[in-house]
């Protein structure tokens, strides 16, 4: 008999941000993040990761389910080729930063 054990958490640990921070965040829209070149790849990556059922726990409320649905619909409206290009930008930036960090560690050890 094959037993399937899920590595997916049943709840997600989150932070309770101060009201003042949330009020300031309301001044920034998703459209702002999607329109700005320096945040666009990260915003698309975040939305894709947030709505990927293999990486997120089940939703606790219908509000969360509706938000997931809305984000998923938005993500699906971005052509896959564009999403892949944006993922590559994120991946390249992460790799470059990792390489820079590793190089700095090597230099400091000498």
C-alpha positions in Angstrom: 0.0 0.0 0.0 1.3 3.4 -1.0 0.8 6.1 1.6 0.9 9.7 0.5 2.3 12.2 3.0 1.8 15.8 2.1 4.7 18.2 2.8 2.2 21.1 2.3 1.5 23.0 5.6 -2.1 23.0 6.7 -1.8 26.7 7.8 0.5 29.4 6.8 2.5 31.4 9.4 2.1 35.1 8.7 2.9 38.4 10.4 0.4 40.8 11.8 1.6 44.1 10.3 0.9 47.4 12.1 -2.2 49.3 11.0 0.1 52.2 10.0 2.0 50.0 7.6 -1.2 48.7 6.1 -2.5 52.2 5.6 0.7 53.2 3.8 0.5 50.1 1.7 -3.0 51.1 0.5 -1.3 54.0 -1.3 0.4 51.4 -3.6 -1.7 49.5 -6.0 -1.1 46.2 -7.8 -1.3 48.2 -11.0 1.6 50.3 -9.7 3.7 47.2 -9.1 2.8 45.7 -12.5 3.6 49.0 -14.3 7.0 49.8 -12.7 9.9 48.0 -14.5 11.8 47.3 -11.2 8.8 45.6 -9.5 7.0 44.0 -12.5 8.9 40.7 -12.6 8.7 40.3 -8.8 4.9 41.1 -8.7 4.1 38.6 -11.4 6.3 36.0 -9.7 4.6 36.7 -6.4 1.1 36.3 -7.8 2.1 33.0 -9.6 3.7 31.6 -6.4 0.8 32.8 -4.2 -1.8 31.0 -6.3 0.2 27.8 -7.0 -1.8 25.1 -5.2 1.3 22.9 -4.7 3.0 25.6 -2.5 0.1 27.1 -0.6 -2.0 25.6 2.2 -5.8 25.5 1.8 -7.7 28.7 2.2 -9.2 29.4 5.6 -12.0 31.8 4.4 -14.1 32.4 1.4 -12.5 35.8 1.2 -9.1 34.1 0.7 -10.6 31.8 -1.9 -12.1 34.8 -3.8 -8.7 36.6 -3.7 -7.0 33.6 -5.0 -9.5 33.3 -7.8 -9.1 37.0 -8.8 -5.3 36.7 -8.7 -5.4 33.5 -10.7 -7.6 35.1 -13.4 -5.3 38.0 -13.6 -2.2 35.8 -13.9 -3.8 33.7 -16.6 -4.5 36.9 -18.6 -0.7 37.4 -18.9 0.7 35.3 -21.8 2.8 32.4 -20.7 5.7 33.6 -22.8 5.7 37.0 -20.9 5.4 35.3 -17.5 8.4 33.1 -18.4 10.5 36.1 -19.5 9.6 37.8 -16.2 10.5 34.6 -14.2 13.9 34.6 -16.0 14.5 38.2 -15.0 13.9 37.2 -11.3 16.0 34.0 -11.7 18.9 35.9 -13.3 18.8 38.6 -10.6 18.8 36.0 -7.8 21.7 34.1 -9.4 23.7 37.2 -9.9 23.2 38.2 -6.3 24.1 34.7 -5.1 27.3 34.7 -7.3 28.2 38.2 -6.0 27.7 37.1 -2.4 29.7 33.9 -2.9 32.5 35.9 -4.6 32.6 38.3 -1.7 32.8 35.4 0.8 35.7 33.9 -1.1 37.6 37.3 -1.2 37.1 37.8 2.6 38.5 34.3 3.3 41.7 35.0 1.5 
